[in-house]
Structures are given as structure tokens and as C-alpha cells.
Amino acid sequence: MISNRVKNITPSATVTLNGKVSELVAAGVDVIAFNIGEPDFDTPAPIVEACQKALSQGKTKYTAASGIMPLRKAICAKLLRDNGVTYEPKQICVSTGAKQALNNAILAVVNPGDEVIIPTPCWVSYIEIVKLADGIAVTVPTKESEGFQLDIEAIKSAITPRTRAILINTPNNPTGASYSEKSLRELGELALKHDFYIVSDEIYEKLIYGESKHICPAALSPEIYEHTIVINGFSKAYSMTGWRIGYTAAPKDIAKAIDDLQGHTTSNSTTFVQYAALEALDAKNDASVEAMKVEFNKRRKYLLDFLRSIPDVTCADAGGAFYLMPNISKYYGCSYNGMVIKDSFDFCTFILEEAKVAIVPGASFEAPDNVRISYSNSMENLERGAKRLLQAMQLLKQ
Ligand SMILES: Cc1ncc(COP(=O)(O)O)c(C=O)c1O
């Protein structure tokens, strides 16, 4: 018999769609993938070489559960340089991806029945991570008209004596929003007043464009630092999604708890991958990150202009990550060939079938009026996909 804890997990609603995409691709159909959640760039060569070197030097044994000391020191140096926050190596825990770091953080602070506020739209795993810790996910919508920025008044109204944490992600998956310093300061004040943690997922930190600036809440004041658990990793900045390595930086007591927890789950993240991550943090790889960012920004501008040119579609500008979240709800109720578009799932199924373009229903991210489009694909494919998307949407009639 399956435990209630696991039975209660909602399987990813995108899995069905991904299954259809795979079937089409296997049948030789030219599907253009705008559903991708990882950079379409190679891991920079020096990182790959560092891993190979570590392997050939026999770095294949257990390390401390929290990771090798040089890596933890390098993460501290990165956090000081990029984010203006001071941590000691014992406050760092290296994990098997930011996903494990998030699970660790929530398990470390949430007791059964505790509430965790999650601004929405949010990444698909957030609500499930809270449920797995027997916590209660309290979703608080952000507004498309405000660029999906944090709605501090709505957050205030959601706080109760059981609020233990808020789980934020800036820059954000799926909206691309990057939270303003003002809103993060106000959030910090709330965290102090009501004594809850800000779990700050900063995995898209390096992918930030134009005027937007990435702010780590822990940098805002020594008091907010004590109420912040920073989550970051290598997947998006260095195109290392498959390497599975991320980390937490936290106040000492939380870091110790996470270390104890990880010591009984996975222990250390893969040893030779830790050496690759150490290399990633070397300044010589900054140019690769910058080149990727310049390319993403070109695509972002193209896609934003394109989406805004489609009749009855609105799209908030987004200063980070590699996603845009157009609102396509004016197309609900429209039909083509007997198929009526009732919601974002129907819309994405229609687009996949008619345009052979894969996009993700916003409902999977608590954004029922929207769809998520990833621009982690070549400019050529973006242009081809955009054309097909428009042609298919023109078929839809009220
Ligand atoms: C918001 C967010 N946090 C965390 C992760 C997981 O990152 P990692 O690959 O380091 O586990 C992702 C991956 O898509 C993400 O979008």
C-alpha cells in the first residue's frame, strides 16, 4: 500500500503533454520545442575537463555530506562577490541539485500542519515539496498587470500564526519576473515581524536582462539574513542540468539541520561533479555565462514583440530566466474543426496538434489564463515556431 504522503502528490500535469510530444517526435514529426526548462547550450568545456580530471585522479569516493571544503569556500566567495552576503563554509550544504536543496530547506523548517506561502504562478514542484513535508501550501497570486511582482498586501493577508516560510523564486519560473528590491525589503520586514523564513530560490540569478537587477534577500539586513535560506545551483547558469548539483546557504542552525538531514538521505552530491562545480565558479567561465545571457536576451525581445503582436494576447515583460507567460484566455470558447478550447490544456493540445509547437499549459503553474513559452531554442526555431503558432491561432473562431 502506498503511503498517504506519496499518494497525495499531484503528478506533473505536463507529463501527459510531454508524452504526446515524444510520440510525435518518435514518429518523425518536426515538433518545435518551446516547452524546454533547461538552457540549449553546452556545458562550458573547462567544466567538463575539470570533471574528467577529477575522475582520472580518482576523486570517486565519499566526501563530507555537505560537500568538499574548496567548493564550499568557493560558494562563500561567490555569494560575497555576486550577492553581497557573507557566509562561512559550515553554512553551505552542497546537494544533488537545487531541487534537493529546496526539499532539504522545507523539511528542515516545516512541521506537520505548518503553512508555507507560495506566490503564484509558481514552479510545478513547489506545492508538492511542501506537501511532502506534511506542510500546507498557501498559494498567493501575483498579478499579470503588475508584471507578476510580489503582491505584498495579498501576502500580508495570507500570514497566520502557522506561517513558517515563504517560498520565492526570483528570477521566476514560469513568469520570468525578477522581484524588485522594494518588494523584497517589504517581504523581509514581514518575515521579521511574523518570524518566518524566506526560502529564496535563486537558480535563474545569472539570467537577468535589461534594467532588472537580482537581489538576494539575505543581503538586505543582518536581521533578514537570519530569516533567509538561499537556494542556488549550477543547472541554469552553467547549463549543467544533468549534472545534478546545487546548494543551500543558511543561518548556522538551519545549515546544521540540513547537513544532518542530508547525511541520512543522499549524503554528498557526486564527488567528481563537485570538482566540476568548483571549476564553474572560476571567473574564467564568466564569459560563457555572459554569452548565453546575450543570446537569451535577443530571443526574449523577439518573442515578446511577437507575442504582443498577436490579436487578443497580452504578455507581461519579464526581466529574467528564459520564459514568457502570455495570456491567451481570450481564445477560450473558440473552436476549430469541432474542438472547443476550454482551458490552457486544450489550447496547448490544439497548438501541438495543429502547429506542431510544444508549449506548457499555465494551469500546471497555477496560471489558468496563460501558457508558458520557453525561448531556450535557437533563433531560427523561434521564428519558425512563432509563424506556426500564429497560423494555428488564426484558425480559432468564436
Ligand atoms: C524554479 C526552479 N527551481 C529549481 C529548479 C531545479 O534546479 P536543479 O536542476 O538544480 O535541481 C528548477 C528547474 O527547472 C527551477 O525551475
Ligand as a Chemical Component Dictionary entry (heavy atoms), coordinates in Angstrom:
data_LIG
# 
_chem_comp.id                   LIG 
_chem_comp.type                 NON-POLYMER 
_chem_comp.pdbx_formal_charge   0 
_chem_comp.three_letter_code    LIG 
# 
loop_
_chem_comp_atom.comp_id 
_chem_comp_atom.atom_id 
_chem_comp_atom.alt_atom_id 
_chem_comp_atom.type_symbol 
_chem_comp_atom.charge 
_chem_comp_atom.model_Cartn_x 
_chem_comp_atom.model_Cartn_y 
_chem_comp_atom.model_Cartn_z 
_chem_comp_atom.pdbx_ordinal 
LIG C1 C1 C 0 12.481 27.438 -10.114 1  
LIG C2 C2 C 0 13.342 26.252 -10.159 2  
LIG N1 N1 N 0 13.968 25.861 -9.029  3  
LIG C3 C3 C 0 14.739 24.765 -9.007  4  
LIG C4 C4 C 0 14.932 24.016 -10.141 5  
LIG C5 C5 C 0 15.774 22.768 -10.053 6  
LIG O1 O1 O 0 17.097 23.010 -10.297 7  
LIG P1 P1 P 0 18.158 21.816 -10.246 8  
LIG O2 O2 O 0 18.331 21.340 -11.635 9  
LIG O3 O3 O 0 19.398 22.462 -9.704  10 
LIG O4 O4 O 0 17.616 20.775 -9.337  11 
LIG C6 C6 C 0 14.316 24.380 -11.335 12 
LIG C7 C7 C 0 14.471 23.558 -12.548 13 
LIG O5 O5 O 0 13.760 23.683 -13.533 14 
LIG C8 C8 C 0 13.506 25.528 -11.355 15 
LIG O6 O6 O 0 12.892 25.942 -12.469 16 
# 
loop_
_chem_comp_bond.comp_id 
_chem_comp_bond.atom_id_1 
_chem_comp_bond.atom_id_2 
_chem_comp_bond.value_order 
_chem_comp_bond.pdbx_ordinal 
LIG C1 C2 SING 1  
LIG C2 N1 SING 2  
LIG C2 C8 DOUB 3  
LIG N1 C3 DOUB 4  
LIG C3 C4 SING 5  
LIG C4 C5 SING 6  
LIG C4 C6 DOUB 7  
LIG C5 O1 SING 8  
LIG O1 P1 SING 9  
LIG P1 O2 DOUB 10 
LIG P1 O3 SING 11 
LIG P1 O4 SING 12 
LIG C6 C7 SING 13 
LIG C6 C8 SING 14 
LIG C7 O5 DOUB 15 
LIG C8 O6 SING 16 
# 
